[in-house]
Amino acid sequence: MRREFLMILVAMLGVSAMAEAVDGDGAQYLGGTMPLVEKAEGKLTTNSETAMRFTPNKKNQPSFEIPYSTITELEYGQKAGRRVAVAVLVSPLALFSKKRNHYLTITYNDAAGKEQTGVFELGKDIVRITLKIVEVRSGKDIQYQDEEARKHSGMAAK
């Protein structure tokens, strides 16, 4: 009985840890002053030459655009953590792997000229291209939280 309980507990921890991860090509709005639902998962697209768009996965949540010309500041950082719950389920060797979370903070002026901000977690597959496109189209240099973040973003020191 005790063993079964432990197995169920470990499985639940593994599922909850995997559920928190952003898809490789997805994004999640974590918070800020933008008119979006916090922790909304979706797509952050940069294919327009004038604005970036966040489109939540849930149909009842509106998408939101930020014109590149209104961006005043960009910041990129990471958080590296161990995959403990998943490691127990898959392999003890997974304890030595790290999962990096990639965060982009965008500060911009809204239509009324008021400063707004939003923090997004980016999926690992879109980090480098998103950072480069937003930096080029906004004309603003990305501020890196530390040298490790710069290194993993693929950007060379300026």
N, CA and C of each residue as an Amber inpcrd file, in Angstrom:
protein
   474
   0.8250000  -1.1910000   0.0000000   0.0000000   0.0000000   0.0000000
   0.8740000   1.2620000   0.0000000   1.8770000   1.2380000   0.8300000
   2.7560000   2.3930000   0.9290000   3.5110000   2.6170000  -0.3870000
   3.9540000   1.5250000  -0.9910000   4.6910000   1.6180000  -2.2510000
   3.7990000   2.1930000  -3.3460000   2.5580000   1.7650000  -3.4190000
   1.6140000   2.2750000  -4.4190000   1.3890000   3.7680000  -4.2330000
   1.2600000   4.1940000  -2.9780000   1.0710000   5.6170000  -2.6970000
   2.2660000   6.4300000  -3.1870000   3.4730000   5.9370000  -2.9200000
   4.6800000   6.6360000  -3.3590000   4.7550000   6.7110000  -4.8820000
   4.3980000   5.6420000  -5.5580000   4.4140000   5.6350000  -7.0250000
   3.4200000   6.6580000  -7.5830000   2.2380000   6.7430000  -7.0000000
   1.2270000   7.7070000  -7.4460000   1.7210000   9.1260000  -7.1920000
   2.3060000   9.3530000  -6.0310000   2.8300000  10.6820000  -5.6980000
   3.9310000  11.0930000  -6.6740000   4.8490000  10.1910000  -6.9650000
   5.9370000  10.4810000  -7.9050000   5.3690000  10.7660000  -9.2890000
   4.4010000  10.0040000  -9.7350000   3.7790000  10.2170000 -11.0500000
   3.0960000  11.5770000 -11.1110000   2.4160000  11.9590000 -10.0390000
   1.7390000  13.2620000 -10.0160000   2.7540000  14.3970000 -10.0760000
   3.8550000  14.2620000  -9.3640000   4.8980000  15.2860000  -9.4050000
   5.4860000  15.4000000 -10.8010000   5.7040000  14.2710000 -11.4450000
   6.2530000  14.2760000 -12.8020000   5.3220000  14.9460000 -13.7810000
   4.0360000  14.6630000 -13.7030000   3.0560000  15.2830000 -14.5980000
   2.9710000  16.7680000 -14.3510000   2.9700000  17.1900000 -13.0940000
   2.8770000  18.6280000 -12.8170000   4.1260000  19.3620000 -13.2710000
   5.2860000  18.7340000 -13.1490000   6.5220000  19.3820000 -13.6120000
   6.5340000  19.5260000 -15.1150000   6.0410000  18.5110000 -15.8270000
   6.0210000  18.5890000 -17.2830000   4.9590000  19.5650000 -17.7600000
   3.8740000  19.7390000 -17.0290000   2.7910000  20.6220000 -17.4450000
   3.2120000  22.0860000 -17.3920000   4.2020000  22.4140000 -16.5650000
   4.6170000  23.8020000 -16.4220000   5.5330000  24.2730000 -17.5420000
   6.1040000  23.3780000 -18.2680000   7.0500000  23.7500000 -19.3100000
   6.3320000  24.3510000 -20.5160000   6.9300000  25.3770000 -21.0940000
   6.4030000  25.9990000 -22.2980000   6.8840000  25.1600000 -23.4830000
   6.0010000  24.9270000 -24.4440000   6.3870000  24.1920000 -25.6500000
   7.5960000  24.8510000 -26.2930000   8.3620000  24.0740000 -27.0380000
   9.5750000  24.5770000 -27.6900000   9.3470000  25.7800000 -28.5800000
   8.1840000  25.8540000 -29.2480000   7.9050000  26.9980000 -30.1160000
   6.8070000  27.8870000 -29.5540000   6.4780000  27.7100000 -28.2900000
   5.4160000  28.4910000 -27.6590000   5.9690000  29.5950000 -26.7780000
   5.0370000  30.2740000 -26.1240000   5.3840000  31.3380000 -25.1880000
   4.3010000  31.3910000 -24.1220000   4.6320000  32.0120000 -23.0070000
   3.6510000  32.1960000 -21.9420000   3.7980000  33.6010000 -21.3920000
   2.6620000  34.3100000 -21.2880000   2.6500000  35.6280000 -20.6590000
   2.6050000  35.4020000 -19.1590000   3.6420000  35.8120000 -18.4560000
   3.7180000  35.5730000 -17.0170000   3.0840000  36.6810000 -16.2040000
   3.1070000  37.8910000 -16.7140000   2.5290000  39.0030000 -15.9730000
   3.0810000  40.3290000 -16.4400000   2.5400000  41.3740000 -15.8490000
   2.9350000  42.7200000 -16.2110000   1.6960000  43.6010000 -16.2440000
   1.7550000  44.6710000 -17.0040000   0.6360000  45.6060000 -17.0760000
  -0.1480000  45.4850000 -18.3750000   0.1590000  44.4810000 -19.1610000
  -0.5210000  44.2870000 -20.4380000  -1.9250000  43.7140000 -20.2080000
  -2.8570000  43.9970000 -21.1150000  -4.2270000  43.4890000 -20.9590000
  -4.3560000  42.0250000 -21.4060000  -3.5860000  41.1640000 -20.7560000
  -3.6060000  39.7310000 -21.0470000  -3.8290000  38.9710000 -19.7460000
  -4.3360000  37.7610000 -19.8570000  -4.5250000  36.9040000 -18.7030000
  -3.1640000  36.3560000 -18.2830000  -2.8240000  36.5170000 -16.9930000
  -1.5430000  36.0030000 -16.5140000  -1.4680000  34.4990000 -16.6930000
  -0.2630000  34.0340000 -16.9940000   0.0430000  32.6200000 -17.2410000
  -0.6610000  32.0650000 -18.4790000  -1.0880000  32.9620000 -19.3690000
  -1.7040000  32.5200000 -20.6250000  -0.6220000  31.9650000 -21.5370000
  -0.8380000  30.7560000 -22.0440000   0.0900000  30.1610000 -22.9940000
  -0.4000000  30.4210000 -24.4000000   0.5410000  30.5710000 -25.3300000
   0.1650000  30.8330000 -26.7130000   1.3730000  30.9300000 -27.6120000
   1.2370000  31.7290000 -28.6530000   2.3020000  31.9340000 -29.6350000
   2.6890000  33.4070000 -29.6460000   3.9920000  33.6540000 -29.6650000
   4.5200000  35.0030000 -29.8100000   5.0980000  35.0640000 -31.2130000
   4.4540000  35.8320000 -32.0840000   4.8940000  35.8770000 -33.4800000
   5.5330000  37.2170000 -33.8040000   6.5510000  37.1400000 -34.6620000
   7.3070000  38.3350000 -35.0570000   7.3580000  38.4640000 -36.5720000
   6.3930000  37.8460000 -37.2670000   6.4570000  37.8560000 -38.7340000
   6.0010000  39.1670000 -39.3610000   5.3500000  40.0240000 -38.6000000
   4.9920000  41.3470000 -39.1050000   6.2020000  42.2680000 -38.9660000
   6.3710000  43.1680000 -39.9070000   7.4940000  44.1010000 -39.8230000
   7.2190000  45.2760000 -38.8920000   5.9590000  45.4410000 -38.4580000
   5.6100000  46.5990000 -37.6420000   5.2690000  46.2770000 -36.1930000
   4.8520000  45.0260000 -35.8990000   4.4340000  44.6990000 -34.5390000
   4.6100000  43.2230000 -34.2470000   4.8620000  42.9290000 -32.9820000
   4.8680000  41.5410000 -32.5390000   3.4970000  41.2430000 -31.9440000
   3.0760000  39.9800000 -32.0120000   1.7410000  39.6100000 -31.5500000
   1.8100000  38.3930000 -30.6500000   1.0770000  38.4730000 -29.5230000
   0.9040000  37.3130000 -28.6610000  -0.5290000  36.8400000 -28.8260000
  -0.6830000  35.5760000 -29.2190000  -1.9970000  34.9740000 -29.4170000
  -2.1500000  33.8150000 -28.4450000  -3.0100000  33.9660000 -27.4290000
  -3.2240000  32.8750000 -26.4660000  -3.8320000  31.6440000 -27.1250000
  -3.5370000  30.4780000 -26.5710000  -4.0870000  29.2250000 -27.0820000
  -5.5940000  29.1280000 -26.8530000  -6.0680000  29.7000000 -25.7520000
  -7.4960000  29.6400000 -25.4450000  -8.2450000  30.6590000 -26.2990000
  -9.2920000  30.2060000 -26.9450000 -10.0560000  31.0380000 -27.8940000
 -10.7530000  32.2220000 -27.2360000 -11.0990000  32.1100000 -25.9510000
 -11.8250000  33.2060000 -25.2970000 -10.9110000  34.3280000 -24.8080000
  -9.6030000  34.1990000 -25.0310000  -8.6600000  35.2330000 -24.6280000
  -8.1940000  36.0090000 -25.8610000  -8.2280000  37.3380000 -25.7980000
  -7.8410000  38.1360000 -26.9680000  -6.3320000  38.1430000 -27.2030000
  -5.9520000  38.2980000 -28.4610000  -4.5370000  38.4500000 -28.7860000
  -4.1610000  39.9160000 -28.5700000  -2.8570000  40.1820000 -28.5830000
  -2.3890000  41.5360000 -28.2980000  -1.1430000  41.8320000 -29.1240000
  -1.0830000  43.0340000 -29.6860000   0.0750000  43.4620000 -30.4790000
   0.8410000  44.5670000 -29.7680000   2.1470000  44.5250000 -29.9540000
   3.0280000  45.5980000 -29.4840000   3.7850000  46.1110000 -30.6990000
   3.4910000  47.3390000 -31.1240000   4.2580000  47.8980000 -32.2450000
   5.7370000  48.0280000 -31.8520000   6.6210000  47.6100000 -32.7430000
   8.0600000  47.6830000 -32.4570000   8.4920000  49.1170000 -32.1590000
   7.8640000  50.0780000 -32.8190000   8.2490000  51.4830000 -32.6410000
   7.9530000  52.0120000 -31.2390000   7.1020000  51.3180000 -30.4650000
   6.7560000  51.7750000 -29.1200000   7.6140000  51.1350000 -28.0390000
   8.4400000  50.1650000 -28.4100000   9.2760000  49.4720000 -27.4260000
  10.3920000  50.4030000 -26.9560000  10.5360000  50.4950000 -25.6310000
  11.5550000  51.3630000 -25.0510000  12.6900000  50.5870000 -24.3970000
  12.4150000  49.3150000 -24.0280000  13.4430000  48.5330000 -23.3550000
  13.1600000  47.0370000 -23.5180000  14.2350000  46.2670000 -23.6600000
  14.1530000  44.8110000 -23.7710000  15.1480000  44.2090000 -22.7950000
  14.7180000  43.1820000 -22.0750000  15.6220000  42.4990000 -21.1540000
  15.4210000  40.9980000 -21.2930000  16.5330000  40.2630000 -21.2840000
  16.4820000  38.8070000 -21.4080000  17.2430000  38.1750000 -20.2590000
  16.6430000  37.1370000 -19.6950000  17.2990000  36.4000000 -18.6170000
  16.8460000  34.9530000 -18.6220000  17.4910000  34.1750000 -17.7760000
  17.1910000  32.7460000 -17.6960000  17.1310000  32.3060000 -16.2560000
  16.5460000  31.1480000 -16.1100000  16.5860000  30.4640000 -14.8200000
  16.8260000  29.0050000 -15.1470000  17.8540000  28.4390000 -14.5720000
  18.1590000  27.0210000 -14.8160000  17.7660000  26.2360000 -13.5780000
  17.0810000  25.1330000 -13.7920000  16.6570000  24.2930000 -12.6740000
  16.8490000  22.8290000 -12.9990000  16.9140000  22.0250000 -11.9860000
  17.0550000  20.5790000 -12.1560000  15.6930000  19.9520000 -12.4220000
  15.6830000  18.8850000 -13.2020000  14.4530000  18.1710000 -13.5380000
  14.2500000  17.0240000 -12.5630000  14.0140000  17.3320000 -11.3040000
  13.9710000  16.3100000 -10.2600000  12.7940000  15.3550000 -10.4300000
  11.5820000  15.8530000 -10.5220000  10.4050000  14.9780000 -10.5790000
  10.4290000  14.0880000 -11.8150000  10.8080000  14.6560000 -12.9400000
  10.8700000  13.8810000 -14.1720000  11.9980000  12.8530000 -14.0770000
  13.0840000  13.2240000 -13.4310000  14.2330000  12.3260000 -13.3220000
  13.8770000  11.0510000 -12.5860000  13.0820000  11.1560000 -11.5530000
  12.7070000   9.9810000 -10.7830000  11.9230000   9.0180000 -11.6570000
  11.0850000   9.5510000 -12.5450000  10.2640000   8.7060000 -13.4000000
  11.0520000   8.0980000 -14.5570000  11.9530000   8.8690000 -15.1180000
  12.6300000   8.4350000 -16.3380000  13.9420000   7.7310000 -16.0570000
  14.8730000   8.4520000 -15.4460000  16.2020000   7.8930000 -15.2520000
  16.9580000   8.7170000 -14.2140000  17.7150000   8.0550000 -13.3700000
  18.5300000   8.8140000 -12.4130000  19.5360000   9.7400000 -13.1050000
  19.9390000   9.3980000 -14.3350000  20.8790000  10.2530000 -15.0670000
  20.2520000  11.6040000 -15.3910000  18.9320000  11.6550000 -15.4890000
  18.2550000  12.9210000 -15.7900000  18.4150000  13.9330000 -14.6630000
  18.8000000  13.4690000 -13.4840000  19.0330000  14.3950000 -12.3720000
  20.1460000  15.3900000 -12.6950000  21.0340000  15.0030000 -13.6000000
  22.1680000  15.8600000 -13.9300000  21.8740000  16.8160000 -15.0860000
  20.6980000  16.7110000 -15.6870000  20.3560000  17.6240000 -16.7780000
  19.6650000  18.8650000 -16.2190000  19.7360000  19.9330000 -16.9670000
  19.1100000  21.1880000 -16.5570000  18.0580000  21.6000000 -17.5750000
  17.0290000  22.2510000 -17.0880000  16.0310000  22.8390000 -17.9630000
  16.1760000  24.3480000 -17.7970000  16.3530000  25.0300000 -18.9010000
  16.4830000  26.4840000 -18.8440000  15.1580000  27.1250000 -19.2160000
  14.7630000  28.0860000 -18.4260000  13.5960000  28.8870000 -18.7370000
  14.1110000  30.2080000 -19.2910000  13.5070000  30.6550000 -20.3790000
  13.9650000  31.8520000 -21.0780000  12.9210000  32.9510000 -20.9220000
  13.3310000  34.1060000 -20.3780000  12.4020000  35.1840000 -20.0820000
  12.7490000  36.4540000 -20.8530000  11.7540000  37.0080000 -21.5220000
  11.8960000  38.2700000 -22.2400000  10.9540000  39.2780000 -21.6020000
  11.5130000  40.3800000 -21.1240000  10.7150000  41.4660000 -20.5580000
  10.7000000  42.5960000 -21.5690000   9.4960000  43.0300000 -21.9170000
   9.3160000  44.0890000 -22.9110000   8.6700000  45.2830000 -22.2320000
   9.3020000  46.4380000 -22.3550000   8.7310000  47.6850000 -21.8590000
   8.4110000  48.5350000 -23.0820000   7.2110000  49.0950000 -23.1040000
   6.7680000  49.8780000 -24.2610000   5.8020000  50.9650000 -23.8040000
   5.5160000  51.9100000 -24.6950000   4.5340000  52.9580000 -24.4200000
   3.2420000  52.6250000 -25.1610000   2.1140000  52.6700000 -24.4340000
   0.8280000  52.3830000 -25.0740000   0.3570000  53.5840000 -25.8870000
  -0.8220000  53.5000000 -26.4620000  -1.3460000  54.5580000 -27.3350000
  -1.4880000  55.8920000 -26.6060000  -1.6830000  55.8490000 -25.2810000
  -1.8020000  57.0690000 -24.4950000  -0.4460000  57.5900000 -24.0300000
   0.6300000  56.9040000 -24.4000000   1.9720000  57.3260000 -24.0030000
   2.3720000  56.8360000 -22.6250000   1.5520000  55.9860000 -22.0270000
   1.8420000  55.4550000 -20.6980000   2.7270000  54.2150000 -20.8130000
   3.7380000  54.1240000 -19.9370000   4.6590000  52.9930000 -19.9710000
   3.9690000  51.7180000 -19.4920000   4.1510000  50.6390000 -20.2460000
   3.5880000  49.3240000 -19.9270000   4.7170000  48.3070000 -20.0000000
   4.4950000  47.1460000 -19.4040000   5.5100000  46.0970000 -19.4400000
   4.8630000  44.7150000 -19.4360000   5.5680000  43.7560000 -19.9970000
   5.1140000  42.3760000 -19.9960000   6.3000000  41.4400000 -19.9300000
   6.1300000  40.3490000 -19.1880000   7.1730000  39.3370000 -19.0700000
   6.6580000  38.0670000 -19.7360000   7.4470000  37.5410000 -20.6780000
   7.0960000  36.3370000 -21.4140000   8.1510000  35.2630000 -21.1800000
   7.7070000  34.0360000 -21.0110000   8.6270000  32.9060000 -21.0450000
   8.5860000  32.3850000 -22.4700000   9.7590000  32.2370000 -23.0760000
   9.8510000  31.7830000 -24.4610000  10.2520000  30.3180000 -24.5170000
   9.6780000  29.5880000 -25.4500000  10.0850000  28.2030000 -25.6930000
  11.4930000  28.1770000 -26.2490000  12.2150000  27.0950000 -25.9750000
  13.6310000  27.0240000 -26.3560000  13.8690000  27.1250000 -27.8540000
  12.8980000  26.7320000 -28.6700000  13.0970000  26.7570000 -30.1220000
  12.9510000  28.1410000 -30.7470000  12.3810000  29.1010000 -30.0100000
  12.1580000  30.4280000 -30.5860000  12.9840000  31.5300000 -29.9310000
  13.7940000  31.1760000 -28.9480000  14.5300000  32.1940000 -28.1950000
  15.4320000  33.0380000 -29.0860000  16.3600000  32.4120000 -29.7710000
  17.3670000  33.1640000 -30.5430000  16.7430000  34.0220000 -31.6400000
  15.8330000  33.4410000 -32.4040000  15.2470000  34.1890000 -33.5230000
  14.3550000  35.3220000 -33.0090000  13.5980000  35.0630000 -31.9490000
  12.7240000  36.1040000 -31.3960000  13.5410000  37.2660000 -30.8640000
  14.5910000  36.9720000 -30.1110000  15.4300000  38.0420000 -29.5630000
  16.0330000  38.8920000 -30.6770000  16.5540000  38.2440000 -31.6960000
  17.2060000  38.9850000 -32.7870000  16.2030000  39.8500000 -33.5480000
  15.0490000  39.2760000 -33.8820000  14.0410000  40.0350000 -34.6370000
  13.5380000  41.2280000 -33.8400000  13.2120000  41.0160000 -32.5710000
  12.6890000  42.1100000 -31.7420000  13.7470000  43.2020000 -31.5660000
  15.0040000  42.7990000 -31.3970000  16.0820000  43.7790000 -31.2470000
  16.2550000  44.6080000 -32.5240000  16.2750000  43.9520000 -33.6670000
  16.4840000  44.6580000 -34.9400000  15.2960000  45.5670000 -35.2670000
  14.0800000  45.0330000 -35.1560000  12.8960000  45.8100000 -35.5540000
  12.5630000  46.9360000 -34.5820000  12.9070000  46.7790000 -33.3130000
  12.6220000  47.8420000 -32.3460000  13.7360000  48.8810000 -32.3140000
  14.9340000  48.4790000 -32.7460000  16.0710000  49.3930000 -32.6780000
  16.6340000  49.5330000 -31.2690000  16.1960000  48.6630000 -30.3580000
  16.6590000  48.7070000 -28.9600000  17.5650000  47.5210000 -28.6850000
  18.6750000  47.7760000 -27.9980000  19.5760000  46.6910000 -27.6050000
  18.9590000  45.9080000 -26.4530000  19.1360000  44.6110000 -26.4920000
  18.6570000  43.7700000 -25.3980000  19.6180000  43.8870000 -24.2310000
  19.0600000  44.0920000 -23.0510000  19.8490000  44.1000000 -21.8250000
  19.8170000  42.6760000 -21.2840000  20.9820000  42.0900000 -21.0520000
  21.0670000  40.7280000 -20.5520000  21.2500000  40.7570000 -19.0490000
  20.5470000  39.8820000 -18.3430000  20.6430000  39.8630000 -16.8850000
  22.0270000  39.4560000 -16.4110000  22.7080000  38.6100000 -17.2030000
  24.0710000  38.2130000 -16.8740000  24.7470000  37.6380000 -18.1170000
  26.0250000  37.3540000 -17.9850000  26.7970000  36.8520000 -19.1230000
  26.3250000  35.4630000 -19.5580000  25.8310000  34.6750000 -18.6160000
  25.3140000  33.3390000 -18.9380000  24.0920000  33.4520000 -19.8600000
  23.2390000  34.4210000 -19.6030000  22.0640000  34.6400000 -20.4600000
  22.4960000  35.0590000 -21.8610000  23.4780000  35.9180000 -21.9540000
  23.9940000  36.3510000 -23.2620000  24.5570000  35.1490000 -24.0310000
  25.3170000  34.3210000 -23.3330000  25.9390000  33.1620000 -23.9570000
  24.8900000  32.2060000 -24.5240000  23.8530000  31.9070000 -23.7550000
  22.8450000  30.9440000 -24.1840000  21.8340000  31.5190000 -25.1750000
  21.8160000  32.8460000 -25.3200000  20.9270000  33.4490000 -26.3060000
  21.5420000  33.3910000 -27.7060000  22.8370000  33.1120000 -27.7630000
  23.5310000  33.0590000 -29.0380000  24.0340000  34.4080000 -29.5050000
  23.9070000  35.4280000 -28.6750000  24.3400000  36.7690000 -29.0370000
  25.7710000  36.9980000 -28.5250000  26.5900000  37.5670000 -29.3550000
  27.9700000  37.8810000 -28.9740000  27.9760000  39.1630000 -28.1530000
  28.9420000  39.3080000 -27.3020000  29.0760000  40.5160000 -26.4900000
  29.3580000  41.7060000 -27.4120000  28.7290000  42.8320000 -27.1030000
  28.9180000  44.0410000 -27.9120000  29.9660000  44.9260000 -27.3240000
